[in-house]
């Protein structure tokens, strides 16, 4: 087996893992959003809720794939799922974030504590902020529009802090799975 074919197999495997983690994250996010109906209550509530288990799953997926283009695969598949669901205000930020996270992981790596917390914090915080802004301007969300800079700042800081915590959790989950031999 030559190097090119073994590289092809790893790309195929990366795509399969990206699809599995993207679909799992999407399904959990949809379940959380539908079961709580928070998006109808407040434009900030749904993104904050979706920065929990769905973000952990995406972060774990990036660590499991552990290779170049992994974040882009996850981002594009996730964006495609949201686009099919007619949620462009989530799909567009995911593409932007995938490119940013790809750049971060190429510099910092995929599995170190510092790298995981950094890219999960940036991805989650930006997804929360951008999806909220796009929802306001693209979909005209039928919820009270909060224009106070203090509230935007507070919610943004909260989204980044919550995302950092999710990065820490996902790092420890993958560390445990690696020590247990489930992940190589």
N, C-alpha and C positions, 0 to 999 in steps of 0.2 A: 504494500500500500504506500503510495507516494505522499509527500507532504501536502500537495494540493488537495487530494481527496480526503485526507484526514482533517484538513482545515474546512473543507466543505461539510463534513459531518459535524464539526463543532458549530458551524453556522446554523445548520439544520436543527441541532439540539438546542442552540440558543433561541432560535425562533419558536420551537415547541415550548420551551420554558417561558419565554416572553408571552406567548399566547395563553398558557395556563395561568400565570400570575396576573395577567391583564384581565382575563375573563373572571377570575376569582375576585379581584379587586372591584371590578365593575359590578358583579353580582352582589357583593356585600354592600357597596355604595348604593345600589338601587334598592336593596332591601331596607337599608337604614333610612333612606330618603322617603320611601313609600310607607314604611311602617310608622314613622314619626310625623310625617307631613310638615316638617320644620321649614321647608323652603317657602311654603305658603304663609307661614307666620312671620318670618323675618329673613331678609336676604343674607344676613350674616350667619344664621343658625345652621343652615345646611352645609356650607363649606366647612364650618368648624367640626360638625359631626363627621363629615367625610374625610377629615384629616386624622382619623383614628385608625381603625382596622384596615380600610382600603389603602391608606398610605403605608402602613406596616407591610402589607402584602407586596406592594410595588417595590419597597425598599429591600425586602427579602429577595424578591425576584432579581433585582440588580446584583445583589451579593451572590446569589446562586449561579447566575449566568457568568459573572466574574470575567468578562471579556469586553473588548472594544465592540461597539455598536449595541451592546445589551440595553443601555438606557434608551437608545433610539428605537430599537425594536419594541420595547415595552411602551414607550410613548406613542409610537405610531399605531400600534394595535389598540391601545386604550383610546386614543383619539378617534380611531375608526369606529369603535364601539359606541362612543358618545355621539359621533356624527350620525350613525345609523339611527340612533334614538332621538334625533332632531334636537340635540343639545350642543349647538355650535359654540356657545359661550363657555363650555367646558373643553370641547375638542381643540379649539384654537390654542388656549393656554398650554394644553398638554404637549403640543408640537413644539412650542417655544421652549417649554421647560425641558423637554427631552434633549434638545440641542445644548442647553445650558448644562444639564447634568452630565451629558456625554463629555463636554469639555472639562468639567470638574473631575470626573472619574479618570480621565486620561492623565491628569496632572497628579491627583491625590491617591488614586487607586480605588478599589471597590469594597474592600472588607475591613480596613482599619477603622478603629473607633472614630478618629477624627474625620475621615472621609465620609463614613456613613452618616454621622450627625450633620456634617456640612451639607452634603447633597440632599439629604432628607429634609433638613430645615429649609433650604432654598426652594426645593421642589414643592413642599407643602405650603409654605408661606406664599410663594408666587401663585400657586394654583388657587389658593383661597382668595387672594386679593384680585387676581386677574379674572377669575370666573365670576366673582361678585360684580366687578366693574362691567364686564361684558354683558352680564345678565341685565344690569341696569340699563345699558345703552342699546343692546340688541333686541332684547325680548320685552322690555318695558314691564318688568316684574310688578305684579299688582300687590305691592307691599309698601308700607311707609318708607319713603326714601329718606335716608339719614344723611344729611350733608355736612354735619359738624366734623370739622377736622380732628377734634379731640376723640370723637367716637371712632373715626377711621383709623387714627393712629393707635388707639387702644386695641381695637379688634385686630389690626395688622400685627401688632406686637404679640397679641395672644395667639394668632395663627402661627407665627414663627416659633414661639415658645412651645406650643403644642406639637408642632412638627419636629422640633428638636427632641422632645420627649419620645415621640414615635420612632425617631431614628435610633435613640438609645435602646428602646425596647427591641427593635428589629435587629440591632447589632447583637444583643445578648441571645436572642432566639437563634440566630445563625451561628453564633459561637457555640451554643449548646449542641445544635445539630451537627456541627463540624466535629466537635469532640466526641459525639456519640457515633460518628461514622456515617451519618445519613447523607451529609454533603461532603464532597471532596474539595 
